Amino acid sequence: MPVQKDSTPAAKLIPYQSWPPRYSAAELAEFAKVHPEMVLCYWRLGLIRAAEQEQQDPLFDDDALFLLKQMEQLRKEYSLSLRALRLLAQFLQAQEG
């Protein structure tokens, strides 16, 4: 028995470009379970970077979220101050380059 060809058109692929997520300080704080002011402290000290800045409010990406969670873990587990975290970050940057 001959096989009949399906007459329905094949699915068309639509190109999709994904944009990296951008989080406000409040959203980042919620994901990392810290106060939004703590996010801004980390940002002002240069411990996390804003992916972009919209007017006065910085917007953060997944890299900032990862770093924030790591630094909060260090801060809590080893009772490190923000100043100590900053010194540690500076030391690690100096070791890289």
Secondary structure, 3 states (H helix, E strand, C coil): CCCCCCCCCCCCCCCCCCCCCCECHHHHHHHHCCCHHHHHHHHHCCCCCCCEEECCEEEECHHHHHHHHHHHHHHHHHCCCHHHHHHHHHHHHHHHC
